[in-house]
Amino acid sequence: MQKTLGDYISIFISIVGSLASIIAFYVVFKDNLNEQGVYGVIFLGIISIYLLISNAWLIAKYRKKTRYVSVFEELNAGYHKIHQGVRNESLDIVELKTGLETLCTHLTNIFSEINGHRISTCIKIIINENNKPRLITLCRDIYSKTNRVIGNDDITKHWMTENSDFNFIFESISEGKVSNTFFHANWLPVHYEYKNTRLGVSKLSNIPFLSLLLRFFQWPLPYKSTIVVPIIPFSIEGQKDALRGFLCIDSPKNVAFNAQIDVQILNGVSDGIYTVIDKIFESLNKSTKKGK
């Protein structure tokens, strides 16, 4: 991940320097300034600081966009093992999952590089249990899988209807609203309508006036912003029966993603891994039926 500590130090020094210059100017010339002159100095100081901050923000935004050039190299590396698995039909589910984990890791590297902090990536797959869609985490990147549960290690049952992000996409596809369907949210702690299986009612207080503050300090999820896209081929994206799961990225920060660009990257990956996910989907759902 690229660090921008030097950039932040430069911005800080620039702002402090501007403030010091304004204060020094006022101290030296205050005896010669009338009331309008004082207000003029203050106004010019505010404008100078605003321009500095605005310029710093534009530079940071431009630099973030330039980091997207690393996308193609990382994606090619991630797809390599996936394509090997598709060509080699003898590979079992475990080996296919290993290839998908490698792809998740490359996606994490991509978005971590772009955002300047560690992003997590995972693939959720749909299991039909008692005629109800349930989600299991098929795989994660190598960084997050050490502290976030996957597969059968997760004792919580994640029903589709109990998770806002997945259910929103599922219902959109069911209603034929599939044009660029995705879920994107920043500042999740203040999204009171956001539902997640791990957000028990008792975990977040609804005390009037203090609920916002409490949600910030009691927020139990390891992420505060997320993007979720469906794993469905572009060619038949209007058919809900073709939905196999979801590709997700999330961040511990409240504002992390550029949905306009990031969603397109994730949609392309989703379409590219559909064949592999479909094989795993069929295998897992056959196992579920046999277990009844």
N, C-alpha and C positions, 0 to 999 in steps of 0.2 A: 504494500500500500504506500502511496506517495504521501509524504508528510508535508504540511504547509506551515510549520511552526515559524519559519523565517518570514513568511508572508504576514502572519499575524503580528509578529514582533514589529515589522516595518509599519504596518497599519497603526499599531499602538503608538509607536514613536512619532509618527506623523501627526496623530491626533493630539498627543501630549505637547508636541512642538508647536502646533497651531495654537493650542490653548495658552501655552507659555508666552508666545509672541503677542497674543491679544492682551493678556494680563499685563505684560511688560509695557506694551504701547499705552495702555490705559494709565498705568502708574506714572509713567514719564510725562504724559501729556494731559493728565486729568485736570490740572489747574487751568489749562488753556481751553478746555472743552466746556461748552454750555450743555444744557440738558439734552438738546437734540443731538449734539456730538456724541454724548455717552450712548444714547440709543442707537446711533449710527454704528459705533464701534461694536456694540453687542450684536446688532443685526448682521454686520459683516462677518463677525466671528461665527455666528450660527450658520450662515451661508457657506463659509469655508469648511466647517466641520461636516456639513451635509454633503458637500461636493466630494470631500475626501472619502466619506463612508460610501457614497454612491459609486465612486470610481473603484473602490476596493471591492464592492459587491459585483460590479460588472466584470472585473478582472477574474474574481473567483468563479463566476458563472462561465466565463469563456474557458478558463483552465479546466473546469469540470467537463465541459463538452469536448475538449481536445483529448481527454482521457478515453473517450469511446473508441479511439483507434485501436486499442488493445483488444477489443471485442472479438475480432475475426480470428486472430491467432489463438486465443484461448478457446474459442468455440471449435475450431478445427481440431485442436488437441483433445477436447472433450468428446467430439463426435467420433474420433478415430476408433476408440474401443467399442463404441455403440455399433458402428458400421461393421466392425469385425464380427460382432455377435450376430448381426442380421445375416451376414454372408455365411457364417458357420452355424448351420441349423442344429448342430449337435450340442451347442451350448445349453446348459440347464438354467433354471431360474436364478439360482444363486450367482452364476457368472454374469447373467444379464443385469442383475441388481448391482453387481460390482461395477459394471460399466456405467450404469446410471449414477451411482455414487460418485464416480470419477467426473462425470459431466456436471453434477451438482457442485462439486468442488471447484471446477473451472468457472462456473457461473458465479460462485462466491468470490473467486479471485477477481473476476471482471467487475462486479458491482462494488467490491471493497476498494479496488483501485480507483474507481470513478468517484466514490463518495468519501474516501479518506478514512473509513473506519470499517470494522468487520461486519459484513452482511451475512445472513444465513440463508441457505437454500434447501428446500426439501420437495419431495414428490409425494403427493397423497393419491391413493388409489381407492376406488369405490368397491365396496363389498356389499352384496345384497344379503341381508340377514332378516329373516322373517318378513320378507317382502318390503323391507325398509332399507334405504341406502345408508350405509355406514362407511366411515372413512378410516383407513389405517395409513400410517406413515410408512411408505415403502422404503425410502432411503433419505439420507441427509448428506450434506458435505462433511468432510472428515473433521472439520473444526467444531461444528455444533453437535455432532452425534455423540460426543463424549459427555455432554451434560444435558441432552434433550432426548427423550425416549423415542424409540422407533419400533415398528412391527409389534410382535407379540409381547414385548417388554412393557408396552403401554397397557395398563389395566383399565384405563378409562375408555368407555365406548363413545366414540365421537359420531353422533347421529347427524346427518346432513341438516335436518331442520333446526338443530340447536347451534348452528354456526353461521353467523350472518354472511360471511364472505362466500362460503361454498354454496349456501342455499340461495343467495342472490343470483349467482351465476346459473345454478341449476334451474331456477324458476324462469330466468330470462331466456334460456335455451328452450325450455318447455313451452314458453309463450311465443316462440319464434323471434324473439328479440336478440339475435345472435351477432349482429353487426359489431365487431370489435368488443365483445362482451368480456369484461374483466372487473375485478374489485380492487380499488385503490383507496387507502385511507392513511392520513397522517394524524397525529395527535389522538391516537386511539383512546387514551384515558378520558378524553372529554366527549367521546362519541357514546352517549348514554344508551343509544339504541343498539350498540354493537353487542352481539351475543357470541359467546365462545364456550365450549364445553368446560374449559378450565376456569371460567369466570363464575364460580358459585355465588349465589346471591349474598351469602354470609361474608364473602371475602371483601365486598365493596360496600361501604356504608352509604346510605342515602340521607344522611342528616342534612336538613336544610341549611343553606349558606356555607356549610363546611364540606359538602360532598365533593366539590371540585378539588379542593386541597387534599382531602383524604384519598381520592382516587389517584392523585399524583404520587402520594407516598405509599399507598397500599397496593398499587397496580401489580398484580401477580404474574403477568405474562412477561416473558423475556424480550418482548418487542413492543414498540410503540407506533410503528408504521409498517405497512405491508402492501404488497401487490400479489394478487392471485389471478392466474389465467387458466382456462379450462384446457385439458388435454383432449383435443378433438381435432380431427383432420379438417382442413379448410374446405375440402370438396363437399363434405356432407355435414357441415357444422350446424345445419338446421335440425338435425335429428338428435333428440336427447338420448336415444338409445346408443348413440355412438360415443357419448361422453364416458371416458374411462377414469378420469381423475383430475388432479390439479397440480400445477407447477407454482410454487410459492417462493417469494423472497421476503425477508423482513429485516428490520433494523431496530436496535435498541434506542435509537434517537427518534424524536417526534417528527422531524422533517428530514427525509432522506432521498426520496426517489423523484425522478422526472418521468411521470407517467407517459407523457407524449412519446418519449423515445424508448423507455424501458419496457413498456408493454409490447411494443413491436418486436423487440429482441426476444422476449419471452414467448410470444405467439409463434415466432419462427422456430424456436427450440421445441415448443410443444408439438407442433406439426411434425417436426423431424424425428421425434422419439415415439410417435404414436404406434408404429408397428411393433416396437419392442414392448411398450406398455400394454398393448392389446394382448400379446402372448401371455404376459404375466397376469393380466386381468382374467383371462379365460382360465388359467391354471388355478388361481386363487379362488375363483367363484365355483369351480368344479370341486375343489377341496371343501368349500363351505357346504355345498349340497350333499356331499358324501358324509359329512359330519353330522347331518341332521338325523 
